[in-house]
Amino acid sequence: MKRISALLFTIALTASAWGADLSGHWVVETHNNDGTTRKTFLMLKQDGENLTGKVGFAWADQDIRDGSFQGDKLSFVVAYGHPPNERLIHWSGTVENDELHLTEARGRRAPEEMIAKRTSDDAGNPPEKLPVPELHEVPYNGLAKTPQMGWNSWNHFAGKIDDKTVREIADAMVANGMKAAGYIYVNIDDTWELDRDANGEIRTNKKFPDMKALADYVHSKGLKLGIYSSPGPLTCAGYEGSYGHEAQDAKTYAKWGIDYLKYDWCSAGRIYQDSDMRAVYQKMGDALQASGRPIFFSLCQYGRDNSWEWAPKVGGNSWRTTGDIQDNWKSMSTIGFGQNDLAKWAGPGHWNDPDMLEVGNGGMTNAEYRTHMSLWSMLSSPLLAGNDLRHVGPDILAILENKDVIAIDQDTAGHQATRLKKDGDSEVWTKHLANGDTAIALFNRGGAPAKIGVEWPEIGLHKKPHLRDLWSHRSVKAEKNGYSATVESHGVMLVRVSGGR
């Protein structure tokens, strides 16, 4: 999963009142509103004014850098992930009775108070590595003949998703035309889990009192329900993962009526090497096959270990090719325009996944969202909306429900577009369609309008074809030798080309 690509901690504490070395292990327990507890471990090493060590998250241990202890305050930085996806978390507090009384400030969220207590030096260590199976090919499950379409809870709701909201989203998808446009999956991301019962069966937390009843409700709307887990002991948000319970969880999902599993690497990286990844995902691929229910298998491992080369062999229907997307132009464009070299790995039943749609979440202009939707459709990417569909304006619905653009994504030939040419900030991408047509996208990544064009021989045409602008839904004039248009900043001209061969 998951949506955290870079993290920066700054802790400012009053230490003079304590008068002790900060070295050692500390644990912060955060009590969630759903009855679960998340633990973060601070593994500090102090040497005079220098502070080093690690911060242990559910998904990884991250090195401390730029740590210092000066006067009565200490600070350190933990950074991970890659630009442009950076996030900052600031902690401040005091030392009282050998406890760190902290306040966490994170982005626009209200500050949160918490306490860090000393703990044993082995606290937070991952469990012992389980053996990985011998490699084999998991049979194709017959799903995803075209890229999956639906909705996922994380981009807008993150951990604030619950049964009521999922039902309301399903209702909205039917009422506002999303279902009719082809969006079928309603996917619950992280934070639905509680723990395991005495028999090891996964249980839901109080936000989801009856997952089977929820699945029945979603199915009654003609939609499908998706769920989330990790091959590690913990999910990205620190909830119960499927480590050592793959077959058991798959049977539970089937019993509930689940149709889709997003399987996020996260804490598995604290136990396994990337070279183990295929075998680890194969365990769940086998389990889903044996569950007795067809369940879409979505691999979320951020493009590590060249997953596109082996993901179909573990039963994967799609696999992440990048880190988490953010709702801004730099993140979206960097990810989307970086997919060119992966085109040969996409096709019916198995798709490259550059992450979910941010359309409608407010961080980009409508022109940028049209580019986002156009680029993902040209790439034959999954179209998983991530906004609040209960409250969405007509302009955003017009982008998400553009059937001409969706038809490019859902074309049965399953070809992924490739870059035809690039000139500075101008790019031309083409995609060959099942009926012999060609989709051409003229992208302007620059800060000012630009004229962009293509000549017919460049796309294998020998005479003037018919052109349809897929955003205005109108025919446009084709010149004898080619086609060109002035494209707005961060915008796109997407046309479908018929005839001319």
C-alpha positions in Angstrom: 0.0 0.0 0.0 0.7 2.2 0.8 0.4 5.8 0.5 3.4 6.7 2.8 6.5 7.3 0.6 8.7 9.6 2.7 8.5 10.3 6.5 10.4 12.8 8.6 10.4 12.8 12.4 11.6 15.8 14.5 11.5 15.1 18.2 12.1 18.0 20.6 12.2 16.9 24.2 13.3 18.6 27.4 16.0 16.2 28.7 17.8 18.2 31.4 15.2 17.3 33.9 15.8 13.7 33.3 19.6 13.7 33.4 19.9 10.3 31.9 21.3 8.9 28.7 18.5 8.6 26.0 20.1 5.4 24.6 17.7 2.5 24.6 14.4 1.3 23.2 11.2 3.2 23.6 7.7 2.3 22.5 4.8 4.6 21.6 1.4 2.9 21.8 -1.3 4.7 19.8 -4.8 3.6 20.7 -7.1 3.7 17.6 -10.8 4.4 17.8 -11.6 1.0 16.4 -10.3 -0.9 19.5 -6.8 -1.6 18.1 -3.4 -0.4 19.1 -0.5 0.6 16.9 3.1 0.5 18.2 6.1 2.6 17.0 9.5 1.8 18.4 12.3 4.4 19.0 15.7 2.7 19.1 18.0 5.6 20.3 21.8 5.7 20.7 23.2 8.8 22.3 26.9 9.8 22.2 27.4 13.2 23.7 25.5 15.6 21.4 25.1 13.0 18.7 22.0 10.9 18.4 21.7 7.9 16.1 19.6 4.7 15.9 16.4 3.6 14.2 12.6 4.1 14.2 10.7 0.9 13.9 7.5 1.2 12.0 5.2 -1.7 11.0 6.6 -1.8 7.5 10.3 -1.2 8.2 13.1 0.0 10.5 14.4 3.4 9.3 17.7 4.9 10.1 17.9 8.0 12.1 20.0 10.8 10.6 20.9 14.4 11.6 20.3 13.4 15.2 21.6 15.8 17.9 21.3 16.5 21.6 22.0 20.1 22.5 21.2 21.8 25.8 17.9 20.4 27.0 16.5 19.4 23.6 17.1 16.6 21.2 16.1 16.1 17.6 16.4 13.6 14.8 15.3 12.9 11.3 14.0 9.7 9.7 13.5 9.8 6.0 12.4 7.1 3.6 10.8 6.7 0.2 11.6 8.8 -2.8 10.6 12.3 -3.9 8.2 13.7 -5.0 6.3 11.8 -2.2 7.5 13.3 1.0 5.7 13.6 4.3 6.7 15.3 7.6 5.8 14.3 11.1 6.9 16.5 14.0 7.1 15.2 17.6 7.7 17.5 20.6 7.5 16.9 24.3 9.1 16.5 27.7 10.6 13.9 29.9 8.6 13.0 33.0 9.3 10.1 35.3 11.4 8.2 32.7 8.6 8.7 30.1 8.6 10.8 27.0 5.4 12.9 26.9 5.0 13.7 23.3 2.8 15.7 20.9 2.7 14.5 17.3 1.9 17.1 14.6 1.3 15.6 11.2 0.3 17.8 8.2 -3.2 19.2 8.6 -4.2 16.8 11.3 -4.9 18.0 14.8 -1.9 17.4 17.0 -2.0 14.1 19.0 -0.6 13.5 22.4 1.2 10.3 23.3 3.7 8.7 25.7 6.8 6.8 24.9 7.9 4.3 27.5 11.2 2.4 27.9 10.9 -1.2 26.7 13.2 -4.2 26.2 15.8 -4.2 23.5 14.1 -7.0 21.6 10.7 -5.4 21.6 9.4 -4.8 18.1 11.6 -7.4 16.4 9.9 -9.3 13.6 9.0 -12.9 14.1 11.2 -15.7 12.8 11.2 -16.2 9.1 9.0 -19.0 7.8 10.2 -21.2 5.0 9.2 -20.2 1.5 7.7 -22.7 -0.9 9.3 -24.1 -4.0 8.4 -22.0 -7.0 5.7 -23.1 -9.5 3.2 -21.4 -11.7 -0.2 -20.7 -10.2 -3.0 -21.2 -12.7 -4.7 -18.2 -14.2 -8.0 -17.4 -12.4 -9.9 -16.2 -15.5 -10.4 -12.7 -14.1 -9.3 -9.2 -15.4 -9.8 -9.7 -19.1 -9.7 -5.9 -19.1 -8.2 -3.7 -16.3 -10.2 -3.6 -13.1 -12.4 -0.7 -12.5 -13.8 0.4 -9.1 -13.1 2.4 -6.0 -10.6 2.1 -3.1 -11.0 3.7 0.3 -7.4 4.8 1.0 -6.7 7.9 -1.0 -9.5 9.9 0.6 -10.5 8.1 3.8 -7.3 6.3 4.9 -7.9 4.8 8.3 -11.3 6.5 8.7 -13.2 4.0 6.6 -16.0 1.9 8.1 -19.0 -0.3 7.2 -21.5 2.7 7.0 -19.2 4.6 4.6 -18.6 1.6 2.4 -22.4 1.1 2.1 -22.9 4.7 1.2 -20.2 4.6 -1.4 -21.8 1.6 -3.0 -25.2 3.4 -3.0 -23.5 6.5 -4.6 -21.8 4.4 -7.3 -25.2 3.2 -8.4 -26.9 6.5 -8.2 -24.3 8.7 -9.8 -23.5 6.6 -12.8 -20.2 5.1 -11.8 -21.5 1.6 -11.9 -23.1 2.1 -15.3 -19.7 3.5 -16.5 -18.0 0.2 -15.5 -16.8 0.8 -11.9 -17.6 -2.5 -10.2 -15.2 -3.1 -7.3 -15.7 -1.4 -3.9 -12.4 -2.0 -2.1 -11.7 -1.6 1.6 -8.1 -0.8 2.2 -6.1 -1.0 5.4 -7.5 -0.7 9.0 -10.4 -3.2 8.9 -8.6 -5.9 11.0 -8.7 -6.5 14.7 -6.8 -9.7 15.7 -7.1 -13.5 15.5 -9.4 -15.7 17.6 -8.2 -18.8 19.4 -8.3 -20.8 16.2 -6.2 -18.2 14.3 -9.1 -16.9 12.3 -8.9 -13.2 11.4 -11.5 -11.0 13.1 -12.7 -7.5 12.0 -12.6 -4.6 14.4 -15.6 -2.6 15.5 -15.7 -0.4 12.4 -16.8 -3.5 10.4 -19.1 -5.6 12.7 -20.2 -8.1 10.0 -18.1 -8.4 6.8 -20.3 -11.1 5.3 -23.4 -8.8 5.7 -21.4 -6.0 4.1 -20.4 -8.2 1.2 -24.1 -9.2 0.8 -25.2 -5.6 0.7 -22.5 -4.6 -1.9 -23.5 -7.6 -4.0 -27.2 -6.6 -3.8 -26.2 -3.4 -5.7 -24.6 -5.4 -8.5 -21.1 -4.5 -7.3 -18.2 -6.5 -5.9 -16.4 -6.2 -2.5 -12.6 -6.0 -2.1 -10.4 -6.3 1.0 -6.7 -5.7 2.0 -3.9 -7.6 3.7 -0.2 -8.1 3.8 2.1 -11.2 3.6 3.9 -9.8 6.6 2.7 -10.0 10.3 1.4 -6.4 10.1 -0.1 -4.2 7.5 1.3 -0.7 6.6 -0.9 0.9 9.2 0.1 -1.7 11.8 -2.9 -4.0 11.7 -3.0 -7.8 11.6 -1.4 -9.2 8.4 -1.7 -12.7 6.9 1.8 -14.0 7.8 1.6 -17.7 8.4 -2.2 -17.7 7.9 -2.5 -17.4 4.1 -4.7 -20.4 3.5 -6.8 -19.7 6.5 -7.4 -16.0 5.5 -8.2 -16.9 1.9 -10.9 -19.3 3.1 -12.3 -16.6 5.4 -12.4 -14.1 2.5 -14.3 -16.7 0.4 -16.7 -17.4 3.3 -17.4 -13.7 3.6 -18.0 -13.3 -0.1 -14.9 -11.2 -0.9 -14.1 -10.7 -4.6 -10.8 -8.8 -4.6 -7.6 -8.9 -2.5 -5.0 -6.1 -2.4 -1.9 -7.7 -0.9 0.6 -5.1 0.4 4.3 -6.1 1.0 4.8 -3.8 4.0 6.1 -5.6 7.1 7.1 -8.7 5.0 10.1 -6.6 4.1 11.3 -6.9 7.7 11.4 -10.7 7.4 12.1 -11.6 3.8 14.5 -10.4 1.1 13.2 -9.1 -2.2 14.4 -12.4 -3.7 11.8 -14.2 -1.7 9.0 -12.1 -3.0 7.8 -14.3 -5.7 7.5 -17.3 -3.4 5.8 -15.3 -0.7 3.2 -14.0 -3.1 2.8 -17.5 -4.5 1.6 -18.7 -1.1 -1.4 -16.4 -1.2 -1.9 -17.1 -4.9 -2.2 -20.8 -4.2 -4.5 -20.0 -1.2 -6.9 -17.9 -3.3 -7.0 -20.7 -5.9 -7.9 -23.2 -3.2 -10.5 -21.0 -1.5 -13.3 -22.1 -3.8 -14.1 -18.5 -4.9 -12.7 -16.5 -7.8 -10.9 -13.6 -6.1 -9.0 -10.9 -8.0 -5.4 -10.9 -6.8 -3.8 -7.4 -6.7 -0.1 -7.3 -5.8 1.1 -4.2 -4.0 4.9 -4.3 -3.8 5.9 -1.0 -5.4 7.7 -2.3 -8.4 10.3 -4.1 -6.4 12.1 -7.2 -7.7 10.8 -6.5 -11.3 7.5 -7.9 -10.2 6.0 -7.6 -13.8 8.3 -10.4 -14.8 6.8 -13.0 -12.4 3.5 -11.6 -11.0 1.3 -13.5 -13.5 3.1 -16.7 -12.4 1.8 -16.4 -8.9 -1.7 -15.8 -10.0 -1.5 -12.0 -9.9 -4.0 -10.0 -12.0 -2.2 -6.7 -11.4 0.9 -5.5 -9.7 2.2 -2.2 -8.6 5.0 -0.7 -10.6 5.8 2.3 -8.5 5.7 3.9 -5.0 2.5 5.5 -3.8 0.9 8.2 -5.8 0.0 11.6 -4.2 -2.6 14.1 -5.3 -0.4 16.5 -7.1 0.9 17.1 -10.6 4.6 16.2 -9.9 3.8 12.8 -8.3 1.1 11.8 -10.9 3.1 12.9 -13.9 6.4 11.3 -12.7 4.7 8.0 -12.1 2.5 8.0 -15.2 5.1 9.1 -17.8 7.6 6.6 -16.3 5.6 3.5 -17.5 6.8 3.3 -21.1 9.4 0.5 -20.6 6.8 -1.8 -19.0 4.3 -2.0 -21.9 5.2 -5.5 -23.0 4.2 -7.0 -19.6 0.6 -5.9 -19.8 -2.2 -7.9 -21.3 -5.6 -9.5 -20.7 -5.6 -11.1 -17.2 -2.5 -9.3 -16.0 -1.9 -5.5 -15.8 0.8 -3.0 -14.7 -0.6 -0.9 -11.9 0.9 2.7 -11.4 -1.4 3.1 -8.4 -5.0 4.4 -7.9 -6.6 7.5 -9.3 -6.5 10.8 -7.4 -9.2 12.4 -9.6 -11.5 14.6 -7.5 -9.4 14.7 -4.3 -8.6 18.4 -4.8 -4.9 18.5 -5.3 -4.9 19.1 -9.1 -6.8 21.1 -11.6 -9.5 19.6 -13.8 -7.0 19.8 -16.8 -4.5 17.8 -14.8 -7.2 15.3 -13.8 -8.1 14.9 -17.4 -4.4 14.2 -18.2 -4.4 11.7 -15.2 -7.4 9.9 -16.6 -6.2 9.9 -20.1 -2.7 8.7 -19.3 -4.0 5.8 -17.1 -6.4 4.8 -19.8 -3.8 4.8 -22.4 -1.6 2.7 -20.1 -4.3 0.1 -19.7 -4.1 0.7 -16.0 -6.6 -0.2 -13.3 -9.1 2.6 -12.9 -9.7 2.7 -9.2 -11.3 6.0 -8.1 -10.1 7.2 -4.7 -12.3 10.2 -4.0 -15.5 10.6 -1.9 -18.1 9.5 -4.3 -20.9 10.6 -2.0 -20.0 14.2 -2.5 -18.7 14.7 -6.1 -19.4 17.5 -8.5 -20.5 17.1 -12.2 -17.1 18.2 -13.5 -15.3 15.3 -11.7 -18.0 12.8 -12.6 -17.6 13.9 -16.2 -13.9 13.0 -16.0 -14.4 9.7 -14.2 -17.4 8.6 -16.3 -16.1 9.6 -19.8 -17.1 6.5 -21.7 -15.0 7.3 -24.7 -11.9 7.5 -22.6 -12.9 4.4 -20.5 -13.2 2.5 -23.8 -9.5 3.1 -24.5 -8.6 1.7 -21.1 -11.0 -1.3 -21.5 -10.1 -2.1 -25.1 -10.1 -5.9 -25.4 -6.7 -6.1 -27.2 -5.1 -5.2 -23.9 -2.2 -3.2 -25.4 -0.4 -0.7 -23.2 0.4 2.6 -24.9 4.0 3.5 -25.6 5.7 6.9 -26.1 6.0 7.7 -29.8 8.1 10.8 -29.4 9.1 13.4 -26.9 10.1 17.0 -27.6 10.9 18.9 -24.4 7.7 18.9 -22.3 5.6 17.7 -25.2 5.0 14.0 -25.6 3.0 11.8 -28.0 1.8 8.4 -26.9 -0.1 5.8 -29.1 -2.1 2.7 -28.4 -3.4 0.2 -31.0 -7.0 -0.9 -30.4 -8.8 -4.2 -31.1 -10.8 -3.0 -34.0 -7.8 -1.5 -35.9 -8.2 2.0 -34.6 -5.4 3.9 -32.9 -5.6 6.1 -29.8 -3.3 9.1 -29.9 -2.6 11.3 -26.8 -0.8 14.6 -27.1 0.5 15.5 -23.6 1.8 18.9 -22.6 3.9 18.6 -19.4 5.0 22.2 -19.6 3.9 25.4 -18.0 2.5 27.1 -21.1 0.3 26.1 -24.0 2.2 24.2 -26.7 1.4 23.0 -30.2 1.9 19.3 -30.5 1.4 17.1 -33.6 1.9 13.8 -35.3 2.3 12.8 -39.0 0.3 9.9 -40.3 3.3 7.8 -41.4 4.6 7.9 -37.8 1.6 5.8 -36.8 1.5 3.6 -39.9 -1.2 5.5 -41.8 -1.1 6.3 -45.5 -4.1 8.5 -46.0 -6.2 11.0 -44.0 -8.3 9.1 -41.3 -11.3 10.1 -39.2 -10.5 11.7 -35.8 -12.7 11.9 -32.7 -11.8 14.1 -29.8 -12.6 11.9 -26.7 -13.0 14.8 -24.3 -15.2 17.0 -26.4 -16.9 14.0 -28.0 -16.7 15.6 -31.4 -15.1 14.9 -34.7 -12.0 17.0 -35.4 -10.4 18.0 -38.6 -7.6 15.8 -39.9 -4.9 17.4 -42.1 -3.6 15.6 -45.2 -0.2 14.8 -43.6 -1.1 14.6 -40.0 -2.7 16.2 -37.0 -1.7 18.9 -34.5 -3.4 20.8 -31.7 -2.5 23.5 -29.2 -2.6 21.8 -25.8 -3.1 23.7 -22.6 -0.5 23.5 -19.8 -0.5 20.2 -18.1 -3.3 19.2 -20.5 -4.0 16.5 -23.1 -5.6 16.1 -26.4 -6.9 12.5 -26.7 -8.1 11.4 -30.1 -9.3 8.1 -31.6 -8.1 7.6 -35.1 -10.2 5.4 -37.5 -9.3 4.4 -41.1 -6.4 5.7 -43.1 -4.6 2.4 -43.7 
